[in-house]
Amino acid sequence: MNIPESNFPRLIIVGGGFAGINLAKSLKNKPIQVLLIDKHNYHTFQPLLYQVSSSGLEPDSIAYPLRKIIKKSNNIIFRLTEVQEINPQSNSIETTIGTISYDYLVLATGTTTNFFGNKNVEAYSMPMKTVPEALNIRSLILQNLEKATIAKTEEERKAYLNFVIVGAGPTGVELAGAIAELKNHVVPRDYKDLNAQDMQIHLLEGADRVLPPMSKQASAKAEKFLKDLGVQVHCNTLVKEYDGKKVETNSDLELESETLIWAAGVTGSPVKGLAANALMERSNRYKVNRYNQVENYSNIFALGDIAYMETEAFPKGHPQVAQPAIQQGQLLGENIMNLMANKSMRKFKYNDKGSMATIGRNKAVVDLGKVKFGGFFAWFVWMFIHLMSLVGFRNRVVVFFNWVYNYVNFDKAARLIIRPFDKLNK
Ligand SMILES: Cc1cc2nc3c(=O)[nH]c(=O)nc-3n(C[C@H](O)[C@H](O)[C@H](O)COP(=O)(O)OP(=O)(O)OC[C@H]3O[C@@H](n4cnc5c(N)ncnc54)[C@H](O)[C@@H]3O)c2cc1C
């Protein structure tokens, strides 16, 4: 792997997501050699993936080169590779470009889409966890609109114009709102050969309300905002089968659709090699203590989405969102330095900064502890926080410019099928 020899201990970080980059930044120019590994050469700002899928933003504006993040540090090295196995006996990992030893190993590999074992749903639906997947959705939506214009029968046209999103967590809700805006503002202007009202957006949710992790007030407001935009919300509805054409559910609801977007859940993406009891069976997350040490391993840590830590305030683990990942990454940097200096480590305590979701232009819902609000101000807060959280000044400027442009022109500028998507050969 061509890693230079060093007199300092070596710490390997697997994953350049929110957890990994915050840990790396906190170890900048410290007396430790840090090897950051990711299978992509960029960090992805996942909260805005849905805007790439719905043609609102270019993918480049929500991704950031990992080498650029670490360029000002003289102790951090990046390698583009996938980690395939951990050998805890020899303190080494195997990657696609070779084997390397570590003194400390940090697993920050995040999650992957959970299809709950349904092979057909996995084969034919569209996940949205990565930039390439978001681009696939963008292509498919635009391709299906094109196909609708030349459909030979009404049934065929209807299937191309039926967009089904499964999972009404923040991702599903935000995506449904964005596709509804495409329907309301872009389709009538661009696709004069289609009747925009024929385009249907269905949002399916297994729980009894949208945004189940948020407050009931937020759910009620979000559902109203969605309905105002023309989204058809189906709660208590689970997808049973999808063959690429027809969505079958646990109720009478059946939908002919060429587009099923799967935002119904995630599962941890661990690396093989650690003892089976280090993993939580159902969620595939590593069991960690309050210092993020993986159970039974003193020099292996797990952070962010992949880490399952029970605390009094969070007896079922922390929510799999950006803030725990960021905060754990920042604290572990400090703790590793303490560990090396034989000082005691600080326990992790999550500072919950609240949750939010946006539903089309001018509308969002925000839960900040006991303070809950929705509407225009919430939308403004949502925009500000997302803009400020983006990595890189250039990305913030580009996203801000795009949002202003889209807002003023009721437009979504990135309506391009750059890489056509073939659902049957994905
Ligand atoms: C569509 C979507 C929308 C979201 N919206 C929000 C939101 O609005 N607000 C919010 O707080 N959270 C949101 N989240 C959740 C948030 O993005 C995650 O909680 C956060 O990214 C977790 O950070 P992480 O560092 O643990 O993992 P990730 O950010 O997922 O990073 C994991 C990294 O590990 C790399 N990796 C994985 N396995 C390997 C391997 N074997 N070898 C090498 N590299 C590997 C991956 O390439 C990736 O870069 C959203 C997530 C998604 C998918």
The ligand as an ORCA input file, in Angstrom:
! r2SCAN-3c Opt
* xyz 0 1
  C     -30.542      9.646      1.851
  C     -30.079      9.946      3.241
  C     -30.498     11.116      3.855
  C     -30.090     11.414      5.141
  N     -30.502     12.590      5.717
  C     -30.050     12.928      6.938
  C     -30.393     14.180      7.513
  O     -31.141     14.967      6.929
  N     -29.881     14.493      8.725
  C     -29.028     13.644      9.385
  O     -28.557     13.975     10.473
  N     -28.704     12.445      8.879
  C     -29.180     12.072      7.665
  N     -28.832     10.869      7.123
  C     -27.998      9.949      7.918
  C     -26.546     10.358      7.896
  O     -26.139     10.602      6.581
  C     -25.730      9.253      8.542
  O     -26.163      9.098      9.868
  C     -24.244      9.580      8.523
  O     -23.777      9.665      7.203
  C     -23.450      8.545      9.308
  O     -22.100      8.835      9.221
  P     -21.019      7.668      9.243
  O     -19.697      8.347      9.173
  O     -21.304      6.750     10.358
  O     -21.277      6.823      7.908
  P     -21.287      7.297      6.391
  O     -21.433      8.755      6.266
  O     -22.298      6.426      5.725
  O     -19.842      6.919      5.862
  C     -19.389      5.602      5.726
  C     -18.210      5.603      4.772
  O     -17.570      4.342      4.836
  C     -17.194      3.934      3.544
  N     -17.088      2.462      3.593
  C     -18.037      1.582      3.980
  N     -17.562      0.326      3.975
  C     -16.282      0.411      3.570
  C     -15.244     -0.555      3.371
  N     -15.438     -1.854      3.612
  N     -14.050     -0.120      2.923
  C     -13.835      1.194      2.669
  N     -14.760      2.147      2.857
  C     -15.964      1.757      3.311
  C     -18.299      4.467      2.649
  O     -17.854      4.604      1.317
  C     -18.610      5.807      3.317
  O     -17.845      6.853      2.761
  C     -29.242     10.522      5.835
  C     -28.813      9.353      5.216
  C     -29.233      9.066      3.932
  C     -28.771      7.802      3.260
*
